[in-house]
Amino acid sequence: MTDAALRPIRDFVGSARFAQALSVAAIGTALSTHLIRSLIGWPGLLAMLACLLALCAVSLVARWRAVEWYGILPLTILVFVGWCAASVLWSTTPTTSAIRVAYLIAFAVLGVYVALMRDTIQIVRAFGGVTRVLLGVSILLEVVSGILLDVPIVFLGIAGDITTLGPIQGVFGSRNLLGFIALIGLLTFIVEWRTHILSRGLAVASITLASFCILLSGSPTTWIALAVCLVALAAIYGLRRVDPATRWRWQIGLLAASLAAIVTVWLLRIRIIELLDARADFDVRLDVWREASRYLALNPLQGWGWVGAWPDSAPYLWIEFATGRQHLSALSAYVDVYFQVGVIGLLLFAALIGVALVRAWLLATGRRSVVYLWPALMLVAITVTSFAESFVLVEGGWMLLIVCAVKSARDMSWRDALESARVG
């Protein structure tokens, strides 16, 4: 084809509208993997993922000159993913580990693409639109299953318990994942409302929808994460109102108060669990963590090799046999990372979340725009939820972490700060 014939194609794939549509498609795919697998299976999901990656590559090439390539990825992401890739060398299931590392990298690439191509306000709008549709479809299918037909939708994992006020699963396969997505949606809708992206009526309807999903999910983890996020939101608004010259003192005071709160919650954990009626959920997690600790002693430094969601192989089958339940994870991202890539991987993962959270928090408290609240609130939700769930290690949760980490790093880069100080 001649250059003149290729020009319209280049203009199309290099346009902002194409990047917008591709970003929404990537976010929608990442957050609805359970629904996609239920409808068209793993081959269909992998084909969609391959197409998205190919389109992202084409879009990046077409917009090459418009992208600021310096400092694209935080070092914490590169080092953590690199360590996961290296774990293939000592993994007990090297083939599975290699495939799962590639899967991890694929969603990381999608997250990087979204963070590079879209502004934060555009990312908020994209996540808001996708979560609104998925939560709406979830409630609709729950109504069809539990009220109109009064039969479960087995292939989607919908039990149809909406008539008894839950727990419901929606299109996500589990109540806890529905609760997590609903929490992400609720916080996103609040930011959309405060930035005037949505009309008042749509904002109220969206917030009501997300709150309804959180309530019916019956997820204790989501309730705890929601409480922490609301406290964080109040703290951010408080810090934004203090004198910038003394803000650092308030930040230190807030950090000390947070540490004291964590210690208090730990001391009162049994009482809190009873108040949330989460004793059964906690006992399940405790059984998994206890069995995992038995095998951690064999490979404490490097772990058993990265696999993401648990495969049907040892030592994961041994843990499932000992607990009498089938598990897809260790029911804690931190325990999962420790088990799979050892104490080194755990420290790298903690650094990834911690550095991203600090950057996002400083941006949220120091910048006037409300949109900077979104990465900070997302990372707070991820940090808290990861104590009792492993969503952040796979698919949509992992992509969300990458988006927030990359956007925070590009808005507050230590390398840029050091370079400015050196030049000055």
N, C-alpha and C positions, 0 to 999 in steps of 0.2 A: 504494500500500500504506500502511496505517496505521502509526503509530509503534510500536504494540504488535506488529504483524506483523514489522517490521524489527528489533526489538530482539534476537531470537535470532540473526539473521544478523550483526548488529554484535558481539554477544558472541562469536560463533564466530570471525570474522575478527580480532577484537581479542584473542583468547586467546593465552596463551603456547604452547599446543600447536600452534596454527596457525602461529605464527612459527617454532617449531621445525621443523615439517614443511616449511615454505617455505624455510627456510635450508638444510636438507639437500638439497632439490630444486635450489636454486640452485647449491650447491657441486657436486652430482653432475652437473648439466648443464655447468658450466664446465670440469670436469675430464675429461669424456667427449665433447667436441665431435667428435673424429674418429670415434668409434663412432657417434654420432648421425647425422653427415653420411653415413657409409657405409651406414646402414640406411634413412634416410628423406630424405637429401639436404639441401641448403641450405634449401629452403622449410620443411621440417619443423623444422630447428634454429631458424630465425628465428621460426617460429610459437611454438615452445616458449619462446623468449626473450621474445617479446612478451607471452605469457601470464604468465610469471614477473614481468615488470616491472609489468604491470597488477595482479597480486595483491600485489606489494610496495607499490604505491601505495595500494591499498585497506587493507592491513594498517597502513601508516603513519598513514593518516587515522583508522582505528579506535583506534589506540594513541597518538594525538597528544599527549594530556596526560601519558602515561607516559614520553615521550621527552625527554631533555635536549637541546634544540636548540642551545644555545649552544656555539659552537666545534666543530660537527660535523666539518668537514673541515679537515685541515692546509692551510695556505696553499700548501705545496709541491705538493700535488695539484691545487689549483685553478689555480695558475699554469702548471704543466706541461700540463694538459689544455687550458687556455685558449690556450696557445701552439700546441698541435697543431691546435686548431680554427681559429686565425688562419692557419695554414699553407695552408688551403684557398684563400686569396686569391692566393697565388703558386705554387700547385701546378701541375705540368705536366698533371695529370689531376684537375681540380677536382671533377668528379662523383664519381670513385672516392674521392678524399680525404674528401669530405663524408660519404659512406656509411661509410667506415672510421672516421672520427672518431665518428660516431653509434654504431658498433659498440663502439668503445673506451669511450664514455660508458656504454653499456648495461651492460657488465660491471662498470664502476666503480660504478654505481648498485646493482647486486646486492651488490657487496662492502661498500658503505656500509650497506646494509640489514642484512646479516649482522652487521657490527660494532656497529650500533646496537641490534639486537634481542636479541643473545645475549651472555652473559658469556663471558670468555675460556675458562673451563673447558667451557662448552657448545659453543664453537666448536671446541675441541680434540676433543671427543667427535664432533662432526659430521664434521670432516675425517678423523678416524680411521675412522669407520664407512664413509665413502664410499671412501677409498683402500683399505681392507681388501677391500671388495666388488670394486672395479675390478682390483686386483692378483690376487685370487682368480680372477676371470673370465678374466683374461689368461693365467694359468698353465693353467687348465682348457682354454681354446681352443688354447693351444700344444701341450698334450698330445694333444688331439683331432687337430690338424693334423699334428703331427710323429710321433706314435706310433700312434694308433688308425687314422687314415686314410692317413697318409703322403702327403698332398697339401697344397699351400699353400691358405690361405683368402684368395684374391686380393682380394676386395672390402674386406677389413679390413686388408690389407697384411701378413698373417701368413705368413712364409715357411716355418714348420714346421721350424726348425733346432734345436729343443730336444734332439734326439737327439745332436747334435754339440756340446752345451753352449753353443748360441747363436752369434751374437747373436739374441735374440728381441725382438719388437716389442710383443706383447700387443695390447690394444685401442687403443693410442695411435698406431700408424702408424709409429713410428720407435723405434729402440733408445735413443736419447738422451732422448727424452721419457719413455719407460718408466723409464729410470734416474732421471730427475728426480722423477717421481711416486713411485717406490719410495723415494727418499731422503726426500722429504717424509713419506711414510708411516712410514718407519723412525723418524724423529725424533719424529713424532706418537705413535707407539706407545710409545716410551720415556717420553715425558711422561705418557701415559695410565697406564703401569705405575707410575711414580713417584707419581702423584696417586691411585692406587688406583681408577681408573675401571674398569679391567679386572681380571678374575681372573688369577691367576698363569698358569694354563694357557693362557688366551686371549692373554695378553700375550706369552708365549713363542712361541706359534704365529704371532702377527702379526709379531713381530720376525723370526722365521725366514722367513716368507713374503717380507717386504720385502727381507731380506738375499739370499734366493735370486733375487729379481727383479733386484737390483742386480748380482749375480754373472753371471747369464745375459744381462743386457743388453749386457755388454761395452763399456760407455761410459766412456772415460777421463775425460771431464769429470765424471761422477758420482763416480768414485773420488777425484778431487782434491777435489771439494766435500765428500765424506764425511769425508776426512781433516781438512780445515779445520774442519768442524762438530764433529768429535770433540775437536779441540784447543780450540775455542771452548767446548765444554761443560765440559772440564776446567778451563779458565781461569775460567769463571763460578763453578764450585763452589769453586775456590780463593779467588776474590775475596769470595765470600759468607762465608768463614770468617775473614777478616782483620778487624781492628778498624775500625769505620766511620770513626773519626777519621783513620786513615791510609790509607783505601782509595783516596783520590784519587791518592796517590803510586804505589800499585800500578797504578792505571789508566794513569797516564802512562808508567810503566815498561813495561806491556804494550803500549801504543801504539807506543813506541819499538822494542820487540822485534818487533812486527808489521811495522813499516816495514822493519826490517832483514831480516826473513824474506822480504818481498816482493822486495826488491832481490836477495837471494841466489837466490831462485827464478828471477828474471829472468835473472841471470847464468848459472844452470845449466839454463836452459829446454830446451836441446837435449838434454842428458843425461837430464833428467826425461822428456821426450817419448819418447826411445828406451827408457827403462826401462818406460814404460807401453805400449810398442808402439803409439804413437799418431802415428807419423810420417805415415802416409797421411791421417789426419784433419786433422792440422796443416797439411799441404801444401794440402789443399782449402780450408781457411779462409784460409790465406795468399794463395792465388790470388784468392779473393773480395775480401779486404780490399785487395789491390793494385789490382784493377780498380776497386773503389769509390773508392779514393783519387784515381783519375784524374778522376772526375766531381765529387768533392767540391770541387776547386779552382774549379769554375764557380759554386757556390753555397755557400761555406763558412759564411756567417753564418746564413742562414735555411734551408738545405737545399732538397730537391726537393718537399717537401710530405708530410704524414703519410699513409701507406697501410697501416701495420701489416704483415701478411703481404704479400709482394711480389706485385703484379699482373702480368698479361701485357701490359706496356706499357713504353715507354722511360722512364728509362734502364735499368730492371731487365732487360729483354730483352737490352740490349747487354752487360751484365755476364755474363748466362747464356751468350750466344753466345761471348764471349771466353774464358770458363772451360770451355766445353764441357759444362756441367752445368745442370740445372734446380734453382733454389733458391727456397725460400719466404722466406728471410731472409738477412741478411748473416752469419749464424752468430756473431753477437755483438750483444747488446742495445745495448751502448754504441756500436758502429760503426753499427748500424741507426738509432739515435736521431740520431747525428751526421749520417748521410747524409740522413735524412728531414726533420729539423727543425733542422739546423745546429748550430753551436757553442753558440748560445743554448739550444736545446733540450737539448743534451747537459749543459750546466751545470745546467739546471733538473731534469733527470732524475737527475743525480748528487746534487743537493741533496735530492730526494725520497727516494731510497734512503738517503743518508747521514744525514739528520736522523732518519728513522724508525729506522735501525739504532742510532744513538746513544741515542735515547730508550728503545728496547727493551732495549739493553744495560744502561743504568743501572737500569732497572726489574728486570731479571733478576738483577743483582748486588746490588741494594739492598733488594729485597722478599723476605720469607721464603717466600712461597708458591712451590711448584715450577712452577705453571702459567705463571708469567712467563718461564720458559725458552722456551716455545713460540714467541712472536713473535720473540725474539732469534735462535733457531736457524733459523727460517724465513727471516729476513732475511739471515743469514749465508749460507745455502744459495743464496738468490736472488742475492746480491752476487757470489759466486764463480762460479756457473753462468752468469751474464750475460756473463762475459768470453768464453765460447765458444758460447753459445746465446742465442736471442732469445725464449725461452718467456715471459719476464716481460712482454713487450709485448702479448701477445694472450691473450684468453680466460681460462683457469684460472690461469695464471701472473700475469697482470695483476690478476685478482680477489684472489688470495692476497696480493699486494703491498698492495693497497688495504685489505684487512682488517687486516693487520698494522700498516700506517701509521696507520689511524684508531684502532685500539685503543691503540696506543702513545701517540698524541697525546692521547687522552682520559684516559689514566692519568697522563700527564706533559705537561701543556700549558704552554708558555712563557707564554701569555697569562694563565692562572690564576696562575702563579707571580709574574708581574709585578703582577697585580692584588692578590694577597695581600701582596706587599711594599709596595705603595702604601698599602693600607689600614692595614697594620701601622705 
